Amino acid sequence: MESRVCFRMSGLLSLVILSVCFGHVAATFSVCKPRSCISGKATCLNKKCVCLVPHVWGDGTFMCYKQNQVATEVKNDPRLTTFNNESTNFPYPCRYLLTAVKQELKNLLNIKTGTCTIQVHAFNKRHNGKIIVYGYEVALKFEALLFSKSLSIITYGTHGKVTEGGTDNSYVTSGTYGNHLKSSAVAIFSDLIRNIYVKRYHLPLNNQYVVEVDACGFRATFVPYDTTLGLAQPNIPGLSVAINCAHHPQWLLKEKVMGLAPADAGGLTFAGLKTSYPGLDTVQAMLQRAITSGTLQSQPDASPKCSALKTAVDTCDKMELVKAYKLCTPILETSHLVKCISNNNPSTSNSDAVLGVFITCVNHFCNGGGQCQLFKSVYGNCNDPALKKLISAAACTP
């Protein structure tokens, strides 16, 4: 049964009306200072980037979508929006499965000829006091009568330092990628008979790195973080994954995906998620889901501490886990603290230092204490209210 979410209109009717009224506006590059509107999809009206028809919902400075599309997004800091259009902070500097879906493969007559199985992994990392979206991976499998083809694509990096790679003839869900799929053409794989064109391209006006398969109703768009401009970056950095519901999605691995499948297709809302993790708020429940999902940490520049997180939380009983998350999550969420901890451990890279303190914190509450000296050391270097509260709760004298 199709999810009703697949055919929703924009949450604000006024935006739809504006899009219709101004749909004739030329699809050119438009600036709504300090942001730039998405070229060809949005324009600046009354100092706001508004999506243009046929795109009827979304954020005109990040991504606009058509009526029959649903999407999950991860923007920097990071902020995750699910397929149910619910958003939460997601301070997880590691690799995770964002979505998994099987779509109908359609020909030019819009007739189903096979299936497309798609998995999208994303990975975050620390940069100064921020946790940024560092890249994503797409595994694709096409199946039709007397035909099967797989390929996997990876895109990662920061502005000006983006790497694009891929492995042909393989459905990679973890591990390293080859140096294949280096075609200079937009279509890195094509099959004319079956209408399959796997397109990978860069849109420089908005600095978007796109992987798109129209025959499967799939598009992923990545905007890398600009380490020089930071908050002044003209387009919001992050990752968008859009699914066309006319291809009748079957949502896979619902128990693991962080984009959460649509609720009326058997996925979870945040309310349902919190029921699965009693005592945890939405941010904490999403962290626990990501940490315990079993996703391999095979991304470029992965912190070894990412793999150690599950071991730490697995030692907690239910009451200990709730207390640990309540007091330890600010270590990952507080920008000043993330930056200070990392700066005081210059020999570590990526997210090692802040994850190390988080793991130590969890171990303190789930393994009988014994970590007061580290807490006091961190507090002395990073005088932060969240740490002061943590030290008090840990029965450690400041």
VOLOTI-583458 format. One line per field, with one value per residue (C-alpha): residue number from 0; residue in one letter; z, y, x. Coordinates in pm, 1 decimal. Each point is the difference from the previous one (the first is absolute). Layout:
REM VOLOTI-583458
num	NUM ...
residuo	A ...
w	Z ...
v	Y ...
u	X ...
//
This chain:
REM VOLOTI-583458
num	0 1 2 3 4 5 6 7 8 9 10 11 12 13 14 15 16 17 18 19 20 21 22 23 24 25 26 27 28 29 30 31 32 33 34 35 36 37 38 39 40 41 42 43 44 45 46 47 48 49 50 51 52 53 54 55 56 57 58 59 60 61 62 63 64 65 66 67 68 69 70 71 72 73 74 75 76 77 78 79 80 81 82 83 84 85 86 87 88 89 90 91 92 93 94 95 96 97 98 99 100 101 102 103 104 105 106 107 108 109 110 111 112 113 114 115 116 117 118 119 120 121 122 123 124 125 126 127 128 129 130 131 132 133 134 135 136 137 138 139 140 141 142 143 144 145 146 147 148 149 150 151 152 153 154 155 156 157 158 159 160 161 162 163 164 165 166 167 168 169 170 171 172 173 174 175 176 177 178 179 180 181 182 183 184 185 186 187 188 189 190 191 192 193 194 195 196 197 198 199 200 201 202 203 204 205 206 207 208 209 210 211 212 213 214 215 216 217 218 219 220 221 222 223 224 225 226 227 228 229 230 231 232 233 234 235 236 237 238 239 240 241 242 243 244 245 246 247 248 249 250 251 252 253 254 255 256 257 258 259 260 261 262 263 264 265 266 267 268 269 270 271 272 273 274 275 276 277 278 279 280 281 282 283 284 285 286 287 288 289 290 291 292 293 294 295 296 297 298 299 300 301 302 303 304 305 306 307 308 309 310 311 312 313 314 315 316 317 318 319 320 321 322 323 324 325 326 327 328 329 330 331 332 333 334 335 336 337 338 339 340 341 342 343 344 345 346 347 348 349 350 351 352 353 354 355 356 357 358 359 360 361 362 363 364 365 366 367 368 369 370 371 372 373 374 375 376 377 378 379 380 381 382 383 384 385 386 387 388 389 390 391 392 393 394 395 396 397
residuo	M E S R V C F R M S G L L S L V I L S V C F G H V A A T F S V C K P R S C I S G K A T C L N K K C V C L V P H V W G D G T F M C Y K Q N Q V A T E V K N D P R L T T F N N E S T N F P Y P C R Y L L T A V K Q E L K N L L N I K T G T C T I Q V H A F N K R H N G K I I V Y G Y E V A L K F E A L L F S K S L S I I T Y G T H G K V T E G G T D N S Y V T S G T Y G N H L K S S A V A I F S D L I R N I Y V K R Y H L P L N N Q Y V V E V D A C G F R A T F V P Y D T T L G L A Q P N I P G L S V A I N C A H H P Q W L L K E K V M G L A P A D A G G L T F A G L K T S Y P G L D T V Q A M L Q R A I T S G T L Q S Q P D A S P K C S A L K T A V D T C D K M E L V K A Y K L C T P I L E T S H L V K C I S N N N P S T S N S D A V L G V F I T C V N H F C N G G G Q C Q L F K S V Y G N C N D P A L K K L I S A A A C T P
w	0.0 -99.3 269.5 -0.4 80.4 -357.2 -132.6 251.7 -101.6 165.0 363.9 -77.7 -267.2 -45.3 -124.3 -259.8 -112.6 -23.8 -203.2 -239.0 -30.1 -69.4 -191.4 -310.9 169.0 -191.7 150.9 61.8 289.3 272.7 321.9 321.2 212.8 172.1 -179.4 -365.1 -132.4 -173.7 -367.6 -218.0 301.0 209.0 -23.4 248.3 92.1 293.0 118.9 11.0 -238.5 -124.2 -191.1 -359.5 -164.8 -60.9 330.8 265.6 335.1 166.2 98.4 -297.9 137.6 34.3 -218.0 -157.1 -74.9 -222.4 136.7 -53.5 176.2 361.0 142.6 289.3 70.5 219.3 29.5 183.6 379.3 -78.1 -31.9 -132.2 -162.5 -51.6 -275.2 240.0 -16.0 367.8 93.9 285.4 89.6 -85.2 153.2 -129.6 -158.8 -152.6 -287.1 -13.3 -236.0 -106.8 -214.0 -184.9 -257.6 -298.1 -287.9 -324.5 -304.2 -275.8 -372.7 -210.8 -15.6 381.2 9.4 267.1 -148.0 313.3 340.0 147.2 347.3 160.5 321.7 108.0 278.3 128.2 230.2 216.6 158.0 225.7 -128.1 277.4 221.0 -266.4 -112.2 -377.8 -268.3 -156.0 -276.5 -118.3 -178.4 -239.3 -75.0 -303.4 -131.0 -316.7 -76.0 -303.7 -227.7 -82.3 138.7 320.7 64.4 316.7 64.4 299.7 26.3 269.3 26.4 291.8 115.5 68.2 -248.0 -252.3 121.8 -111.3 -103.9 -225.9 -29.4 -72.8 -47.1 -311.4 7.3 378.3 251.5 272.0 338.6 191.9 -71.9 -231.3 -349.7 -322.7 -246.8 -265.1 -150.0 -110.3 -315.6 -93.7 -127.4 224.9 -32.8 171.7 -98.7 -264.6 -147.0 -280.7 -32.8 364.7 29.2 273.4 26.2 319.9 0.5 218.0 -41.9 174.7 -5.8 74.5 51.9 319.4 49.9 -17.3 -67.0 -137.9 -62.4 -190.8 -159.0 -156.0 -100.4 369.9 137.3 203.3 57.7 261.9 31.9 210.8 77.9 165.8 294.1 -78.3 270.7 -98.1 -19.9 281.4 86.4 -292.8 -248.1 -258.3 -9.9 303.8 8.9 45.4 -174.2 -155.6 -119.5 -201.9 -91.7 -271.7 130.7 -350.6 4.8 291.8 260.0 219.9 309.7 114.9 325.9 188.7 331.8 -92.9 -225.3 156.2 -255.3 146.8 -264.2 -33.3 292.8 -216.6 -179.6 327.2 110.4 328.6 98.9 274.6 247.5 -101.4 13.3 357.7 93.9 -118.7 225.8 327.0 193.8 -289.3 -181.3 -381.4 -34.4 243.0 -162.7 -344.7 135.1 161.1 -323.5 -202.9 246.6 36.1 -366.8 -81.8 -286.4 -81.6 35.0 -336.0 -113.8 -95.6 302.0 239.8 369.1 167.6 290.3 -217.8 20.9 377.3 67.3 -16.1 248.0 244.3 -11.9 3.3 354.7 133.8 152.1 -80.0 291.1 -49.3 -371.5 58.2 249.6 -220.4 -304.0 200.6 135.9 -275.3 -315.7 54.8 -60.1 -364.7 -30.0 147.7 -267.5 247.8 178.5 -318.5 -114.4 339.2 54.6 -349.4 33.0 327.2 -172.3 -314.8 -47.5 -76.4 -331.6 -124.4 288.7 216.3 295.5 45.5 -57.3 249.3 268.8 -84.3 32.8 328.2 124.7 -91.8 166.0 316.3 41.1 -121.8 153.7 355.5 -36.8 10.4 -265.8 223.4 -73.4 -373.1 58.7 221.7 -250.7 -283.7 217.7 90.2 -366.7 -122.3 260.8 -119.5 188.1 -149.8 133.9 341.3 17.3 -115.0 266.3 269.7 -116.1 -20.3 367.4 -92.1 201.1 -240.3
v	0.0 336.6 248.2 309.1 193.8 -66.8 228.8 281.0 362.2 256.8 57.1 366.8 55.9 354.0 -130.0 -211.5 298.7 213.0 -271.9 -16.5 376.2 49.7 -321.6 204.2 156.8 -93.0 -293.4 189.7 39.9 208.3 140.9 70.2 134.7 -158.3 -317.3 -101.4 -158.1 -338.6 72.5 -112.2 -103.0 315.5 377.2 286.2 156.8 237.2 -87.8 -371.7 -279.5 -145.8 -328.1 28.0 -234.1 -289.9 7.6 72.8 -58.9 16.3 258.6 214.5 50.3 -376.0 -213.3 18.7 -300.2 -93.0 -98.1 -372.6 -3.4 -72.8 77.5 -41.0 262.8 44.2 358.4 113.1 29.7 -255.9 13.9 -310.8 9.5 -332.0 -114.5 95.3 361.0 -3.6 158.7 -45.2 71.7 -295.7 52.5 -325.4 32.1 -348.3 -205.6 -100.0 -147.8 291.2 -190.8 -326.2 -42.7 -210.3 197.3 -99.3 26.5 168.3 42.8 309.1 -98.0 5.7 -377.4 -210.8 -218.4 -99.5 123.7 224.4 -76.5 300.4 56.8 336.3 26.7 338.8 89.8 301.2 124.3 277.8 331.1 244.6 18.1 -126.4 -345.2 17.2 -230.6 -125.4 -225.1 -273.6 -336.4 -137.4 -372.2 -80.1 -331.4 -22.1 -317.1 -75.0 -293.0 -169.6 300.8 91.5 283.4 146.4 298.2 211.2 366.0 204.5 379.6 172.6 293.4 371.2 284.7 -7.2 -342.3 -230.9 -356.9 -205.9 -373.2 -316.6 -374.7 -156.0 -331.4 1.0 93.2 146.0 51.9 26.3 -1.9 187.2 117.3 -49.2 262.8 -100.1 198.1 281.3 84.8 366.6 -20.4 84.0 -358.0 -224.7 -301.3 -30.5 -269.6 143.3 -306.1 17.8 381.3 -12.0 305.6 36.4 366.4 157.8 369.6 322.3 316.8 275.6 284.1 -164.3 -231.2 -310.0 -347.9 -210.4 -370.7 -53.1 -292.9 123.0 -349.0 -92.1 326.5 69.8 305.5 75.2 348.6 89.1 350.8 -17.9 220.5 302.8 10.4 355.3 170.3 -197.7 156.5 240.9 -288.1 104.9 -340.1 -211.5 -298.3 -348.1 -296.6 -43.2 -331.1 23.8 -294.7 16.8 -177.1 -65.6 -286.4 -162.3 -21.7 -304.7 122.7 -234.2 -46.2 210.0 -97.6 153.7 302.2 341.6 174.3 -203.8 -139.9 174.3 -89.7 -116.2 -232.3 -167.6 242.3 184.9 353.1 157.6 -84.0 -365.1 7.1 126.8 -282.5 -240.4 171.1 81.8 293.5 146.3 319.5 16.7 98.5 -271.4 -263.4 81.1 -27.9 -335.9 -126.7 107.1 -137.2 -339.4 -46.5 -200.6 229.7 -56.3 302.9 -37.5 363.5 203.2 152.0 -199.5 48.3 -334.8 123.7 -36.8 -378.1 18.5 182.8 -312.9 -184.6 288.7 26.5 -378.2 -10.2 214.4 -127.7 197.8 242.9 56.9 58.5 271.6 179.8 -35.1 147.6 281.0 112.4 -103.3 113.9 369.9 -107.0 -60.9 276.4 302.5 176.3 177.3 -326.4 -198.2 261.9 34.6 -374.9 -41.0 296.8 -138.9 -327.8 114.9 -338.4 -157.3 42.2 19.7 -73.8 -217.8 236.3 95.2 -358.6 -117.2 231.6 -109.1 -368.2 71.7 174.0 -297.9 -238.5 209.6 -36.0 -360.1 -150.8 125.6 337.3 51.0 271.3 307.4 94.9 24.3 204.3 245.3 24.0 79.1 244.5 183.5 51.1 52.8 191.5 -84.8 -15.7 -340.1 -142.4 155.2 -167.0 -326.2 9.4 67.8 -287.4 -230.9 68.0 145.3 299.4 285.0
u	0.0 139.7 82.8 -222.5 317.1 108.8 -267.9 -4.6 2.8 220.0 -82.1 -60.1 -261.8 126.1 333.6 -177.7 -204.8 313.6 168.7 -292.9 -33.7 368.5 60.1 80.3 304.2 312.2 187.3 319.8 239.8 -163.8 143.3 -192.2 282.8 176.5 -116.4 -26.4 -318.6 17.5 58.1 -291.8 -209.8 -48.8 5.0 21.0 -335.0 -39.8 349.4 -78.6 99.7 -330.2 -26.5 -123.1 -250.6 11.5 191.1 -259.3 167.5 339.8 259.7 94.3 352.2 60.0 -229.2 -347.0 -220.6 -290.8 -339.8 58.5 338.1 86.2 340.4 236.3 265.7 304.4 120.7 308.7 27.0 -158.1 -378.1 -177.6 -345.0 -177.3 -236.5 -279.8 122.9 101.8 331.5 245.1 359.7 221.6 347.4 148.8 347.2 -0.6 -147.3 -368.2 -258.5 -219.6 -250.7 -60.4 -273.7 -106.6 -151.1 -165.4 226.2 -202.9 49.7 -73.4 -368.6 -8.2 -54.2 168.6 274.7 188.7 117.3 267.9 134.5 167.5 191.1 137.5 255.9 116.0 285.2 73.3 321.1 117.5 131.0 94.6 -309.9 -237.1 -101.9 -31.5 -136.1 322.0 -133.6 -231.9 -8.7 -261.2 -30.6 -218.6 -129.1 -211.4 -193.7 -216.5 -74.7 331.6 185.0 180.2 241.1 153.2 221.6 94.5 97.9 172.0 29.2 169.2 208.9 -20.6 -34.6 283.8 113.7 -280.0 86.7 -225.6 55.2 -187.0 4.9 -151.8 -187.6 -29.6 -271.6 222.4 -165.8 327.4 369.3 229.8 -83.5 186.7 112.5 -252.7 -288.7 229.2 -192.4 24.8 -357.8 -292.0 -129.8 253.9 -210.7 -269.6 -220.0 -210.5 -223.5 -109.0 5.4 266.3 221.7 200.3 96.4 265.7 69.9 95.7 -212.3 254.0 -248.2 -122.7 299.4 -222.8 137.9 -284.3 -64.2 -323.4 -186.1 -325.1 -115.8 3.1 -137.2 314.2 217.5 267.3 150.0 302.8 124.9 343.9 89.4 215.3 268.5 97.1 -339.6 -164.1 -335.7 36.6 -20.4 -264.3 -172.7 -78.3 235.8 -138.0 -160.8 -345.8 -147.2 -322.0 -221.9 -267.3 -307.8 -133.0 251.7 -187.1 277.4 41.1 181.6 276.3 195.4 -253.8 155.1 337.1 -47.4 47.3 -223.2 -289.0 -237.3 -339.7 -223.8 -288.9 240.8 98.8 270.0 28.3 -84.4 209.7 -277.1 18.8 378.2 0.1 -237.3 269.3 256.0 -184.4 139.2 199.1 -92.2 3.0 367.4 108.6 -222.9 140.6 354.7 -77.4 -157.8 302.9 255.2 -168.2 -96.2 311.2 101.2 365.5 225.6 173.9 -13.8 309.7 176.5 -217.0 61.5 79.0 -209.0 -312.1 31.9 52.6 -327.3 -217.9 221.2 -37.9 -380.7 -44.3 140.8 -287.4 -321.0 -316.4 22.7 372.2 -51.4 -259.4 223.0 307.5 -173.5 -156.0 335.5 240.1 -183.5 94.6 362.2 -97.4 -260.3 177.8 204.6 229.7 67.4 66.1 250.4 169.4 40.6 141.6 239.1 132.3 80.4 183.8 165.4 -338.0 -178.7 -355.4 -238.3 226.3 33.3 -364.9 -117.8 260.6 -140.1 -355.0 96.0 177.3 -313.0 -220.8 243.6 -6.0 -375.6 -22.8 313.1 6.9 169.7 372.7 26.4 -2.3 357.3 -68.2 -317.1 185.3 282.1 -241.0 -195.2 317.9 79.8 -358.3 -195.6 -348.3 -334.9 -81.9 326.6 -55.0 -342.3 154.6 271.6 -256.6 -224.4 299.9 71.5 335.9 118.5 90.3
//
